[in-house]
């Protein structure tokens, strides 16, 4: 039997590789696992909402090209934790870190 490990889910659609790399680095720095899935949805908010609901940890990130949204399970669609259009690399790392910190019940950066 293969058990899935609790992870932050990242749902993407043609993500910018530098953006995705920094998001993942922010998650890793906080000692949390992540999984990346390609989806055929063009809305980062919809991707983040689905990812949060599918993740065992209740944290999801949606990335469409350079647009990034972070969401937590239980927050209604349309009320995101954070949403950035064309963020700089520091913001990408921070949004990754914040998704990990949220599941660890730590204050966001």
N, C-alpha and C positions, 0 to 999 in steps of 0.2 A: 504494500500500500504506500502511495506517495502522498504525504501530507503537505499542504501548502503552508508556508511560513507566513506569519502576520507581516504585512508589508503596506507601505504607502503605494497606492496605485497611481500610475501616471498614464493617462490616455492621451494619445497624440494623433495629429493629422499633419503630415509633412513638417515636422518640427525642425527649427533651426538647430543644427548640431551643437553650436556653442551654447545656446540657451539651455538645451537639454543637459549638456555636460555639467553646467554650473548648478542647475537644480539638483541633479543627482549628487554632486559633491556636497551640497548643503545638507542633504538628507544623510549621507554617509558620515559626515563629520559629527553627527549627533547619534550615531550608533544604531540607526534604524534601517531596516531593509526596504527596498523598493522594487517594483516590477513595472516594466514599460510595455504597453500594448498599443498597437496601431489601430485606429478606428476610422470609419468612413463618415465622420461628422465634422463640420466646418466651424463649430461654435465652441470656443474653449470653456465657456460657462457650462454648457451641456455636458461636455466631456468630463469636467471636474466633478459635477454633480453625480454623474453615473459612476465615476471612479470612486468617489467617497462612499457611495451606497454599496458598491461591490467589494470594497476593501474590508477585511476583517478588523482593521484598526480604525476604520471610519474616516480615513484621510485620503483625499484625492486631489490630483493636479491635472488640469487640462492644458495642452499646449497645441496651438495651431500656428504654424510658422513661428513668428516671434511674439505672439500674444499668449499670456499665461494667466490662468485662474486657479486659485486654491479654494477648496471646499471641504467642509466636515459633514459627516453624516448627521442628519437631524436638523440641519439648517435648511429652510425652505429654498427651493429653486428661485433664483433671482436675488437672493441675499448671500452673496459670496463672502468669504473671509477676506480675500484679497484678489484683485484683478488688475493686471498691468498690460498695457499695450507697448510693445517694443521696449521692454525694460533693459537697463544696462546690466552688465554681468554681475555686479555686486547685488542688485535687486534679485536676480535669478537665484543666486546662492542663498540669499536671505529667505526667499519664498520656499525653497527646499528645506532650509533649516527650520523655518516656522512650521511646516507640515510635520516634521519629526518632533519638534518641541510640543506641538499641540497634542499628539498622541501620548507623549510622556507627561502631559499635564504640567508643562513648564511655561513660564511667561514667553510671549512672542517677542521677537526682536523688533 
